[in-house]
Amino acid sequence: MADSGRIFLGLASIVVGAVGYRFSYHLSRFSEQLDSVGSTTPWDEVEPAGWKVLLTQIGFVFLGVFGLFWVLSGLL
């Protein structure tokens, strides 16, 4: 029988993973802007490093795949 809690949590993880992957640059930039508080560099000049954006994308892909497995385990 299907476990609705697992399916819902899995679908939520898939959605958050997809949205996070799509906006990974903006999320990384916001993180860098928070890190620049107290620095002499203005917020609008802060850019994230490529590795940080890639790491953010990998994390959100992992979350989406985890959500997919969670949905499948809820269906079986």
N, C-alpha and C positions, 0 to 999 in steps of 0.2 A: 504494500500500500504506500502511496506517496506521502512523504513527510513535508507538509506545507511550510514549516519553519525553515527547513534546509533549503527548499526551493526558493523561498522569498529572500533569504540571506544570500544565496548564490546569485540570484538575479540582481540584487542590490550591489553585490561585489562586482559583477560584470559591468553594470552601468557606471559605477564609480571608477572602475579600471579604464573603461573606454573614455570617459570624460577627462580623467586625469591624464591619460596618454595624449589626448587631443590638445590639452592645455598645459602640457609639461613644461614648455618654455616659460609660460607666464607664471606658473607656480615656482619654478626655479628662480626666475627674476625677482619675484616677490620675496623669496627667501633671502636672496642676496641683498635686497633693499633693507630687509630687517637687520641683516648682518652689518650693513653700513651705517647704522645708527651710531652717532658719535664720531664718525669719520668726517674728513673734510670733503669727501666726494659727494656731490649732490645725488639724490635718489634717481633722477632721470638719466644719469650717466652710468649707472651700474648695469652691467651685463653679466649673465651667468656663464661659467665656463662650459665648454662642450661636453666634458665628462659628467658634469652635474646634471645637465639636461638628459643625457643618455642614461644615467643612473636612475633618474626619476621615471623615464619611460620604461625601463626594465622593471622597476618596482610596480608600476601600474599594470604592465602586461602580466606580471606574476599574479597580481590580485585578480585580474580578469580570468586567467586560466584556473586559478584556485576556485573562483566562483563557478566556473563551468563544471569543474569536477564536483563541486558541492551540489549543484543542480542535478547532475546525473546521479549522484549518490542518493539524493532525495527521491528521485523517480524510481529507483530500483529497489 
